[in-house]
């Protein structure tokens, strides 16, 4: 089933109703539309938009009746280390349980995973004797989570509702030796929490270094220092459910892996650099790869701070073929031949920014389609944020970069290959990419100086205007590591039938300071009553999540039309969590993963 509706859950949204309810033999009650969130940022295209929210509006969220409703118990620790959630909660509005204590019950449930190496199903509403926040099942993904229990799971999993599977990754390090991280891909039955036969699949060096598996040279999957692999990016799944896409970042290199879910094996791989001499290209953005309706796969790549310090501009290997750090890559996944590079984009200043680790790879891309006939470039791709705080727009049918080599580095922003606005940009008094979070710098942008590490979201209003929302933080101070407004931007896509689309800044939120925000998500009732939701870590990126007094995040809500803040959670109300997370907004609930699952909504209806 494929709904041609802009926004939410495009192909999978309606399927859980069939897979989880139909098995009970009961007809669901007639009522308001219900939706599921089965993947990060709402859909394969990573729109970040739930266009079917019938309960929450800017008026009632701001009206005094919205607030904390319930929370689950604190989830499992590991050797005394408490859990955190880097992953976003997933949601099934009618989960039919077929095993365990609650066998035979059908309940709305969130599916979450934690840094301590567990996955859980947690009820989100009262159902008979089951109260909201009840743990329905839990599954241990790893007995020895990496980083002593701080990295059992990072990336948001994905649910295939037609098969009732949750795909999720975990990291194990039984020896405790630094860098000896072993990642695995799991498939759990969401009705029981049980691992399916033949799973997990170990993502080992022996497996990935098979001849011809890597479609970009002879790079090997090295283990040990400095190759500390992190599977932080959210998982994605092909429309037929047969191909699972996993992005990996390491201190030295990035990889895209394709897992055949039927054969339970790695079917293809693509390293960001072509050999073991060139480093860089980590694919570590929290939002993970995106897929468009044409089946094309997109991922961003980063740079390498250590090589930048040691080698300067040479660390970017600008003169080398098939070296793709600090870029956006487009792939076709050929089921016989594997991943095929079909398009690229690299910013004009990749040598200058990359050597200082100010890469675009901190933010993922999102896919955006304009209505037919409204633009000469209706199929778009955008990246909002990155460590420099820029926003980029691309025609994904005509990716501007080469297929064997990046263009030479430039100091002239007017030479950038993205779809530039006709306006003169104040940063350089000429055309160039739009800088949202200031000041623009090719020197300062790593660690706490970074402007953004989040995914943009988009929304289309009743008038047909298309809006993109980007979170981050402007910087000030001697070392440019003190956050200041603006930290939330609303950008309009300008379209006309006979010209390429471009971007124009509409509104910057200037009243609040965000220190380490997660990705914004949008809820709306079609093209109206739109709200932007966001969680800020409320502390700088380098502050320990396991300090004596760890950061306590804050949930924010903004009117999407004006960017006016309409609500925020009480200081200290949310428990400690991971970085870069996003809330899940479904059916009148706002779910936040911390060291437990916490829920917000209207207290009276």
DOROFI-293220 format. One record per residue (C-alpha): x negated, y negated, z; residue in one letter. Coordinates in steps of 0.1 Angstrom, whole numbers. Example, Ala and Ser with C-alpha at 12.3 -4.5 7.8 and 13.67 -1.06 7.14 Angstrom:
DOROFI-293220
+-------+-------+-------+---+
|  east | north |    up | r |
+-------+-------+-------+---+
|  -123 |    45 |    78 | a |
|  -137 |    11 |    71 | s |
+-------+-------+-------+---+
This chain:
DOROFI-293220
+-------+-------+-------+---+
|  east | north |    up | r |
+-------+-------+-------+---+
|     0 |     0 |     0 | x |
|   -14 |   -34 |    -9 | x |
|     3 |   -66 |     2 | x |
|    -5 |   -97 |   -20 | x |
|    -2 |  -119 |    10 | x |
|   -30 |  -144 |    18 | x |
|   -45 |  -136 |    51 | x |
|   -41 |  -107 |    74 | x |
|   -49 |   -70 |    72 | x |
|   -42 |   -69 |    35 | x |
|   -42 |   -32 |    27 | x |
|   -41 |   -15 |    61 | x |
|   -17 |   -38 |    80 | x |
|    15 |   -17 |    75 | x |
|    -1 |    17 |    77 | x |
|    -3 |    23 |   114 | x |
|    35 |    21 |   116 | x |
|    36 |    52 |    94 | x |
|     6 |    71 |   109 | x |
|    13 |    64 |   146 | x |
|    51 |    61 |   149 | x |
|    63 |    84 |   121 | x |
|    47 |   114 |   138 | x |
|    70 |   109 |   168 | x |
|   101 |   114 |   148 | x |
|   116 |    82 |   160 | x |
|   126 |    51 |   140 | x |
|   111 |    20 |   153 | x |
|   135 |    -6 |   167 | x |
|   144 |   -35 |   144 | x |
|   128 |   -67 |   156 | x |
|   101 |   -93 |   149 | x |
|    74 |   -81 |   125 | x |
|    45 |   -64 |   142 | x |
|    10 |   -63 |   131 | x |
|   -22 |   -44 |   139 | x |
|   -58 |   -55 |   139 | x |
|   -78 |   -25 |   127 | x |
|  -111 |   -42 |   119 | x |
|  -132 |   -72 |   128 | x |
|  -120 |  -107 |   116 | x |
|   -87 |   -92 |   106 | x |
|   -93 |   -77 |    72 | x |
|  -119 |   -63 |    48 | x |
|  -124 |   -98 |    33 | x |
|  -131 |  -112 |    69 | x |
|  -105 |  -139 |    66 | x |
|  -101 |  -143 |   104 | x |
|   -64 |  -151 |    98 | x |
|   -33 |  -135 |   113 | x |
|    -6 |  -150 |    91 | x |
|    22 |  -130 |   109 | x |
|    22 |  -145 |   145 | x |
|    58 |  -151 |   154 | x |
|    55 |  -158 |   191 | x |
|    26 |  -183 |   197 | x |
|    29 |  -218 |   184 | x |
|    10 |  -250 |   192 | x |
|    40 |  -263 |   211 | x |
|    45 |  -234 |   234 | x |
|     8 |  -227 |   240 | x |
|     4 |  -263 |   250 | x |
|    36 |  -264 |   270 | x |
|    24 |  -249 |   303 | x |
|    38 |  -214 |   301 | x |
|     7 |  -199 |   284 | x |
|   -20 |  -183 |   305 | x |
|   -36 |  -152 |   319 | x |
|   -12 |  -122 |   320 | x |
|   -32 |   -91 |   331 | x |
|   -66 |   -74 |   329 | x |
|   -78 |   -38 |   328 | x |
|  -101 |   -25 |   355 | x |
|  -138 |   -33 |   350 | x |
|  -151 |    -7 |   325 | x |
|  -179 |    18 |   331 | x |
|  -214 |     7 |   340 | x |
|  -246 |    26 |   332 | x |
|  -272 |    31 |   359 | x |
|  -259 |     0 |   377 | x |
|  -259 |   -22 |   346 | x |
|  -224 |   -36 |   340 | x |
|  -207 |   -35 |   306 | x |
|  -204 |   -63 |   281 | x |
|  -185 |   -65 |   248 | x |
|  -202 |   -79 |   217 | x |
|  -175 |   -61 |   197 | x |
|  -140 |   -75 |   192 | x |
|  -109 |   -56 |   206 | x |
|   -90 |   -37 |   179 | x |
|   -52 |   -32 |   182 | x |
|   -25 |    -7 |   173 | x |
|    10 |   -18 |   181 | x |
|    24 |    18 |   184 | x |
|    -2 |    44 |   192 | x |
|    11 |    79 |   195 | x |
|   -10 |    98 |   220 | x |
|   -14 |   135 |   214 | x |
|   -37 |   145 |   242 | x |
|   -47 |   137 |   277 | x |
|   -27 |   124 |   307 | x |
|    -3 |   104 |   285 | x |
|     3 |   130 |   258 | x |
|    35 |   124 |   239 | x |
|    37 |    86 |   248 | x |
|    38 |    59 |   222 | x |
|    23 |    26 |   234 | x |
|     8 |    -6 |   221 | x |
|   -30 |    -2 |   227 | x |
|   -63 |   -20 |   222 | x |
|   -94 |     0 |   212 | x |
|  -127 |   -14 |   226 | x |
|  -163 |    -4 |   229 | x |
|  -190 |   -15 |   252 | x |
|  -228 |   -20 |   256 | x |
|  -229 |     8 |   281 | x |
|  -220 |    33 |   254 | x |
|  -182 |    39 |   258 | x |
|  -151 |    36 |   237 | x |
|  -116 |    32 |   253 | x |
|   -79 |    29 |   244 | x |
|   -62 |     5 |   268 | x |
|   -24 |    -2 |   270 | x |
|   -14 |   -37 |   263 | x |
|    22 |   -37 |   274 | x |
|    44 |   -18 |   300 | x |
|    58 |    14 |   287 | x |
|    77 |    35 |   312 | x |
|    52 |    42 |   341 | x |
|    23 |    29 |   320 | x |
|    13 |    -6 |   330 | x |
|    -6 |   -30 |   308 | x |
|   -44 |   -26 |   313 | x |
|   -41 |    11 |   319 | x |
|   -70 |    31 |   304 | x |
|   -53 |    57 |   281 | x |
|   -85 |    75 |   272 | x |
|  -122 |    69 |   272 | x |
|  -150 |    85 |   252 | x |
|  -187 |    85 |   260 | x |
|  -206 |    76 |   228 | x |
|  -241 |    81 |   242 | x |
|  -256 |    96 |   273 | x |
|  -287 |    73 |   271 | x |
|  -277 |    38 |   258 | x |
|  -305 |    17 |   244 | x |
|  -321 |   -11 |   264 | x |
|  -313 |     7 |   296 | x |
|  -275 |     4 |   291 | x |
|  -275 |   -31 |   274 | x |
|  -271 |   -18 |   238 | x |
|  -250 |    13 |   237 | x |
|  -226 |    -4 |   212 | x |
|  -228 |   -39 |   196 | x |
|  -209 |   -37 |   163 | x |
|  -171 |   -38 |   161 | x |
|  -158 |    -5 |   149 | x |
|  -130 |     0 |   123 | x |
|   -98 |    21 |   124 | x |
|   -85 |    40 |    94 | x |
|   -48 |    43 |   104 | x |
|   -41 |    68 |    76 | x |
|   -64 |    93 |    92 | x |
|   -61 |    80 |   128 | x |
|   -99 |    76 |   129 | x |
|  -120 |    51 |   147 | x |
|  -154 |    47 |   132 | x |
|  -180 |    32 |   156 | x |
|  -217 |    33 |   161 | x |
|  -239 |    38 |   192 | x |
|  -276 |    35 |   201 | x |
|  -294 |    62 |   221 | x |
|  -329 |    61 |   236 | x |
|  -335 |    91 |   258 | x |
|  -372 |    84 |   262 | x |
|  -368 |    48 |   271 | x |
|  -397 |    39 |   249 | x |
|  -394 |     5 |   234 | x |
|  -384 |     5 |   198 | x |
|  -374 |    42 |   197 | x |
|  -338 |    35 |   192 | x |
|  -317 |    61 |   175 | x |
|  -284 |    51 |   160 | x |
|  -254 |    73 |   152 | x |
|  -221 |    69 |   135 | x |
|  -190 |    83 |   153 | x |
|  -155 |    92 |   142 | x |
|  -130 |    95 |   171 | x |
|   -93 |   104 |   169 | x |
|   -76 |    73 |   182 | x |
|   -47 |    95 |   196 | x |
|   -70 |   114 |   219 | x |
|  -104 |    98 |   220 | x |
|  -120 |   131 |   209 | x |
|  -149 |   132 |   185 | x |
|  -140 |   148 |   152 | x |
|  -158 |   179 |   140 | x |
|  -191 |   173 |   122 | x |
|  -196 |   139 |   139 | x |
|  -215 |   120 |   150 | x |
|  -239 |   115 |   121 | x |
|  -274 |   107 |   133 | x |
|  -290 |    78 |   112 | x |
|  -325 |    92 |   114 | x |
|  -356 |    83 |    95 | x |
|  -358 |   117 |    79 | x |
|  -322 |   113 |    66 | x |
|  -326 |    77 |    53 | x |
|  -361 |    83 |    37 | x |
|  -348 |   110 |    14 | x |
|  -361 |   104 |   -22 | x |
|  -340 |    79 |   -42 | x |
|  -316 |    71 |   -14 | x |
|  -330 |    36 |   -10 | x |
|  -319 |    16 |   -41 | x |
|  -345 |   -11 |   -36 | x |
|  -380 |     2 |   -38 | x |
|  -398 |    26 |   -15 | x |
|  -393 |     9 |    19 | x |
|  -391 |    34 |    47 | x |
|  -369 |    35 |    78 | x |
|  -398 |    31 |   103 | x |
|  -393 |    37 |   140 | x |
|  -411 |    20 |   169 | x |
|  -424 |   -15 |   173 | x |
|  -417 |   -39 |   156 | x |
|  -389 |   -20 |   140 | x |
|  -362 |   -23 |   167 | x |
|  -331 |   -17 |   147 | x |
|  -298 |   -33 |   158 | x |
|  -264 |   -24 |   144 | x |
|  -247 |   -56 |   154 | x |
|  -226 |   -62 |   123 | x |
|  -190 |   -51 |   123 | x |
|  -183 |   -20 |   102 | x |
|  -163 |   -21 |    70 | x |
|  -145 |     6 |    50 | x |
|  -136 |    10 |    14 | x |
|   -99 |     8 |     4 | x |
|   -97 |    46 |     0 | x |
|  -114 |    52 |    34 | x |
|  -142 |    73 |    19 | x |
|  -171 |    49 |    23 | x |
|  -182 |    33 |    55 | x |
|  -205 |     3 |    53 | x |
|  -231 |    -3 |    81 | x |
|  -255 |   -33 |    82 | x |
|  -287 |   -31 |   102 | x |
|  -310 |   -58 |   114 | x |
|  -345 |   -52 |   129 | x |
|  -372 |   -76 |   140 | x |
|  -389 |   -67 |   107 | x |
|  -364 |   -56 |    80 | x |
|  -327 |   -53 |    72 | x |
|  -308 |   -23 |    57 | x |
|  -273 |   -17 |    42 | x |
|  -262 |    19 |    46 | x |
|  -233 |    36 |    29 | x |
|  -218 |    66 |    47 | x |
|  -197 |    91 |    29 | x |
|  -169 |    98 |    54 | x |
|  -158 |   130 |    37 | x |
|  -192 |   146 |    34 | x |
|  -204 |   131 |    66 | x |
|  -237 |   119 |    52 | x |
|  -256 |    88 |    42 | x |
|  -248 |    84 |     5 | x |
|  -268 |    53 |    -3 | x |
|  -291 |    27 |    12 | x |
|  -305 |    -7 |     3 | x |
|  -334 |   -24 |    21 | x |
|  -337 |   -61 |    20 | x |
|  -374 |   -59 |    10 | x |
|  -388 |   -33 |   -14 | x |
|  -419 |   -19 |     5 | x |
|  -435 |   -15 |    39 | x |
|  -457 |   -46 |    34 | x |
|  -430 |   -72 |    31 | x |
|  -409 |   -78 |    61 | x |
|  -377 |   -99 |    67 | x |
|  -341 |   -97 |    56 | x |
|  -324 |   -85 |    88 | x |
|  -286 |   -79 |    82 | x |
|  -276 |   -87 |   118 | x |
|  -247 |  -112 |   116 | x |
|  -219 |  -101 |   141 | x |
|  -192 |  -103 |   114 | x |
|  -208 |   -76 |    93 | x |
|  -204 |   -71 |    55 | x |
|  -173 |   -83 |    36 | x |
|  -154 |   -66 |     7 | x |
|  -133 |   -82 |   -20 | x |
|  -103 |   -68 |   -39 | x |
|  -126 |   -59 |   -67 | x |
|  -145 |   -35 |   -44 | x |
|  -176 |   -56 |   -43 | x |
|  -196 |   -57 |   -11 | x |
|  -213 |   -88 |     4 | x |
|  -239 |   -93 |    32 | x |
|  -262 |  -120 |    44 | x |
|  -299 |  -115 |    52 | x |
|  -322 |  -132 |    76 | x |
|  -359 |  -140 |    79 | x |
|  -387 |  -129 |   103 | x |
|  -399 |  -153 |   130 | x |
|  -431 |  -134 |   138 | x |
|  -442 |  -134 |   102 | x |
|  -432 |  -170 |    98 | x |
|  -455 |  -180 |   127 | x |
|  -483 |  -158 |   113 | x |
|  -480 |  -164 |    75 | x |
|  -460 |  -196 |    71 | x |
|  -445 |  -200 |    37 | x |
|  -461 |  -167 |    26 | x |
|  -438 |  -148 |    49 | x |
|  -409 |  -154 |    25 | x |
|  -426 |  -136 |    -4 | x |
|  -411 |  -161 |   -28 | x |
|  -433 |  -148 |   -57 | x |
|  -423 |  -111 |   -52 | x |
|  -397 |   -92 |   -71 | x |
|  -368 |   -75 |   -52 | x |
|  -375 |   -93 |   -20 | x |
|  -342 |  -106 |    -6 | x |
|  -346 |  -122 |    28 | x |
|  -327 |  -154 |    35 | x |
|  -300 |  -146 |     9 | x |
|  -265 |  -135 |     2 | x |
|  -263 |  -102 |   -17 | x |
|  -234 |   -88 |   -38 | x |
|  -232 |   -50 |   -44 | x |
|  -212 |   -26 |   -65 | x |
|  -210 |     7 |   -47 | x |
|  -212 |    33 |   -75 | x |
|  -201 |    66 |   -62 | x |
|  -226 |    85 |   -83 | x |
|  -256 |    61 |   -84 | x |
|  -252 |    44 |   -51 | x |
|  -256 |     7 |   -42 | x |
|  -262 |   -16 |   -72 | x |
|  -272 |   -52 |   -67 | x |
|  -248 |   -73 |   -89 | x |
|  -253 |  -108 |   -76 | x |
|  -274 |  -130 |   -53 | x |
|  -276 |  -165 |   -38 | x |
|  -305 |  -180 |   -20 | x |
|  -305 |  -216 |    -6 | x |
|  -328 |  -241 |   -22 | x |
|  -350 |  -245 |     9 | x |
|  -354 |  -208 |    19 | x |
|  -392 |  -211 |    22 | x |
|  -391 |  -240 |    46 | x |
|  -362 |  -228 |    67 | x |
|  -372 |  -191 |    65 | x |
|  -407 |  -195 |    79 | x |
|  -392 |  -211 |   110 | x |
|  -365 |  -184 |   113 | x |
|  -337 |  -209 |   106 | x |
|  -319 |  -185 |    84 | x |
|  -284 |  -182 |    70 | x |
|  -284 |  -145 |    81 | x |
|  -271 |  -155 |   115 | x |
|  -236 |  -160 |    99 | x |
|  -217 |  -136 |    76 | x |
|  -198 |  -145 |    45 | x |
|  -160 |  -144 |    41 | x |
|  -141 |  -138 |     9 | x |
|  -115 |  -164 |    -2 | x |
|   -91 |  -163 |   -32 | x |
|   -73 |  -193 |   -45 | x |
|   -38 |  -191 |   -62 | x |
|   -40 |  -183 |   -99 | x |
|   -43 |  -214 |  -121 | x |
|   -54 |  -238 |   -94 | x |
|   -91 |  -236 |  -100 | x |
|  -117 |  -226 |  -126 | x |
|  -133 |  -206 |   -98 | x |
|  -104 |  -188 |   -80 | x |
|  -126 |  -161 |   -65 | x |
|  -147 |  -177 |   -39 | x |
|  -172 |  -167 |   -12 | x |
|  -181 |  -190 |    17 | x |
|  -207 |  -190 |    45 | x |
|  -201 |  -215 |    73 | x |
|  -227 |  -223 |    99 | x |
|  -260 |  -204 |    99 | x |
|  -288 |  -218 |   120 | x |
|  -290 |  -250 |   100 | x |
|  -252 |  -257 |   104 | x |
|  -245 |  -259 |    67 | x |
|  -215 |  -246 |    48 | x |
|  -219 |  -230 |    14 | x |
|  -193 |  -222 |   -13 | x |
|  -199 |  -197 |   -42 | x |
|  -181 |  -184 |   -72 | x |
|  -183 |  -147 |   -66 | x |
|  -175 |  -138 |  -102 | x |
|  -207 |  -157 |  -112 | x |
|  -232 |  -154 |   -84 | x |
|  -259 |  -180 |   -92 | x |
|  -291 |  -161 |   -83 | x |
|  -312 |  -136 |  -102 | x |
|  -311 |   -98 |   -98 | x |
|  -349 |   -93 |   -96 | x |
|  -363 |  -124 |   -80 | x |
|  -352 |  -155 |   -60 | x |
|  -357 |  -189 |   -76 | x |
|  -388 |  -209 |   -66 | x |
|  -384 |  -228 |   -33 | x |
|  -374 |  -264 |   -36 | x |
|  -373 |  -295 |   -14 | x |
|  -345 |  -311 |   -34 | x |
|  -310 |  -302 |   -21 | x |
|  -294 |  -313 |   -54 | x |
|  -310 |  -282 |   -69 | x |
|  -291 |  -258 |   -47 | x |
|  -272 |  -232 |   -67 | x |
|  -240 |  -232 |   -47 | x |
|  -208 |  -251 |   -57 | x |
|  -218 |  -286 |   -45 | x |
|  -194 |  -313 |   -38 | x |
|  -197 |  -344 |   -61 | x |
|  -201 |  -366 |   -30 | x |
|  -235 |  -379 |   -19 | x |
|  -245 |  -362 |    14 | x |
|  -257 |  -385 |    41 | x |
|  -286 |  -362 |    52 | x |
|  -305 |  -367 |    20 | x |
|  -286 |  -395 |     2 | x |
|  -279 |  -372 |   -28 | x |
|  -259 |  -342 |   -36 | x |
|  -265 |  -310 |   -16 | x |
|  -249 |  -285 |     8 | x |
|  -227 |  -300 |    35 | x |
|  -243 |  -301 |    69 | x |
|  -216 |  -297 |    96 | x |
|  -236 |  -296 |   128 | x |
|  -264 |  -321 |   130 | x |
|  -292 |  -330 |   128 | x |
|  -303 |  -312 |    97 | x |
|  -338 |  -297 |   102 | x |
|  -362 |  -273 |    85 | x |
|  -383 |  -272 |   116 | x |
|  -359 |  -268 |   146 | x |
|  -333 |  -241 |   145 | x |
|  -344 |  -209 |   162 | x |
|  -332 |  -197 |   197 | x |
|  -312 |  -224 |   215 | x |
|  -319 |  -248 |   187 | x |
|  -297 |  -228 |   163 | x |
|  -265 |  -246 |   152 | x |
|  -243 |  -215 |   145 | x |
|  -243 |  -177 |   146 | x |
|  -206 |  -172 |   138 | x |
|  -182 |  -163 |   110 | x |
|  -160 |  -189 |    94 | x |
|  -122 |  -183 |    90 | x |
|   -97 |  -196 |    65 | x |
|   -60 |  -205 |    64 | x |
|   -35 |  -217 |    38 | x |
|    -7 |  -241 |    49 | x |
|    28 |  -245 |    36 | x |
|    17 |  -272 |    12 | x |
|    -7 |  -248 |    -4 | x |
|   -39 |  -265 |     9 | x |
|   -67 |  -241 |    19 | x |
|   -87 |  -248 |    50 | x |
|  -119 |  -233 |    64 | x |
|  -128 |  -235 |   101 | x |
|  -164 |  -232 |   114 | x |
|  -177 |  -231 |   149 | x |
|  -212 |  -240 |   162 | x |
|  -229 |  -269 |   180 | x |
|  -247 |  -300 |   171 | x |
|  -280 |  -306 |   189 | x |
|  -298 |  -334 |   207 | x |
|  -328 |  -339 |   230 | x |
|  -365 |  -339 |   226 | x |
|  -365 |  -303 |   215 | x |
|  -331 |  -302 |   198 | x |
|  -319 |  -275 |   222 | x |
|  -291 |  -294 |   240 | x |
|  -256 |  -289 |   226 | x |
|  -234 |  -318 |   218 | x |
|  -202 |  -324 |   197 | x |
|  -191 |  -317 |   171 | x |
|  -188 |  -279 |   176 | x |
|  -157 |  -271 |   155 | x |
|  -152 |  -283 |   119 | x |
|  -122 |  -282 |    96 | x |
|  -131 |  -282 |    59 | x |
|  -108 |  -285 |    29 | x |
|  -112 |  -265 |    -3 | x |
|  -107 |  -290 |   -32 | x |
|   -93 |  -273 |   -63 | x |
|   -82 |  -284 |   -97 | x |
|   -73 |  -262 |  -127 | x |
|  -101 |  -270 |  -150 | x |
|  -130 |  -275 |  -126 | x |
|  -150 |  -255 |  -100 | x |
|  -138 |  -257 |   -64 | x |
|  -158 |  -276 |   -38 | x |
|  -157 |  -285 |    -2 | x |
|  -148 |  -317 |    17 | x |
|  -150 |  -322 |    55 | x |
|  -116 |  -331 |    69 | x |
|  -120 |  -332 |   107 | x |
|  -147 |  -327 |   133 | x |
|  -137 |  -319 |   169 | x |
|  -156 |  -345 |   190 | x |
|  -143 |  -341 |   225 | x |
|  -158 |  -307 |   236 | x |
|  -193 |  -292 |   238 | x |
|  -198 |  -256 |   229 | x |
|  -230 |  -239 |   240 | x |
|  -229 |  -205 |   223 | x |
|  -195 |  -201 |   206 | x |
|  -181 |  -170 |   190 | x |
|  -162 |  -170 |   157 | x |
|  -129 |  -189 |   154 | x |
|   -98 |  -169 |   145 | x |
|   -65 |  -183 |   133 | x |
|   -29 |  -173 |   140 | x |
|     1 |  -187 |   122 | x |
|    36 |  -180 |   111 | x |
|    30 |  -180 |    74 | x |
|    18 |  -215 |    65 | x |
|    29 |  -232 |    97 | x |
|    23 |  -232 |   135 | x |
|   -14 |  -225 |   130 | x |
|   -37 |  -222 |   160 | x |
|   -75 |  -219 |   160 | x |
|   -87 |  -196 |   189 | x |
|  -123 |  -194 |   200 | x |
|  -144 |  -181 |   229 | x |
|  -175 |  -200 |   240 | x |
|  -201 |  -182 |   261 | x |
|  -204 |  -214 |   282 | x |
|  -242 |  -211 |   284 | x |
|  -271 |  -213 |   260 | x |
|  -280 |  -183 |   239 | x |
|  -312 |  -176 |   259 | x |
|  -294 |  -174 |   293 | x |
|  -294 |  -138 |   305 | x |
|  -260 |  -120 |   303 | x |
|  -271 |  -100 |   334 | x |
|  -284 |  -128 |   356 | x |
|  -274 |  -130 |   392 | x |
|  -247 |  -154 |   381 | x |
|  -241 |  -145 |   345 | x |
|  -223 |  -169 |   321 | x |
|  -185 |  -169 |   324 | x |
|  -169 |  -177 |   290 | x |
|  -140 |  -200 |   282 | x |
|  -112 |  -193 |   258 | x |
|  -100 |  -223 |   237 | x |
|   -69 |  -230 |   216 | x |
|   -67 |  -259 |   190 | x |
|   -40 |  -272 |   168 | x |
|   -52 |  -261 |   134 | x |
|   -38 |  -292 |   117 | x |
|   -54 |  -318 |   139 | x |
|   -81 |  -298 |   157 | x |
|   -67 |  -313 |   189 | x |
|   -75 |  -290 |   219 | x |
|   -42 |  -277 |   233 | x |
|   -53 |  -252 |   259 | x |
|   -84 |  -237 |   276 | x |
|   -88 |  -210 |   302 | x |
|   -97 |  -219 |   338 | x |
|  -135 |  -220 |   345 | x |
|  -145 |  -186 |   359 | x |
|  -113 |  -168 |   349 | x |
|  -129 |  -148 |   322 | x |
|  -155 |  -122 |   332 | x |
|  -190 |  -120 |   317 | x |
|  -192 |  -107 |   281 | x |
|  -215 |  -103 |   251 | x |
|  -225 |  -130 |   226 | x |
|  -207 |  -140 |   194 | x |
|  -174 |  -123 |   203 | x |
|  -140 |  -132 |   190 | x |
|  -105 |  -129 |   205 | x |
|   -78 |  -107 |   190 | x |
|   -44 |  -125 |   185 | x |
|   -15 |  -102 |   178 | x |
|    22 |  -102 |   186 | x |
|    21 |  -130 |   212 | x |
|   -10 |  -116 |   229 | x |
|   -46 |  -130 |   230 | x |
|   -70 |  -102 |   240 | x |
|  -105 |  -110 |   251 | x |
|  -132 |   -84 |   257 | x |
|  -155 |   -91 |   286 | x |
|  -166 |   -65 |   311 | x |
|  -130 |   -54 |   309 | x |
|  -100 |   -63 |   286 | x |
|   -82 |   -95 |   296 | x |
|   -49 |  -107 |   281 | x |
|   -33 |  -140 |   277 | x |
|     2 |  -150 |   266 | x |
|    35 |  -167 |   274 | x |
|    44 |  -161 |   311 | x |
|    81 |  -168 |   304 | x |
|   100 |  -159 |   272 | x |
+-------+-------+-------+---+
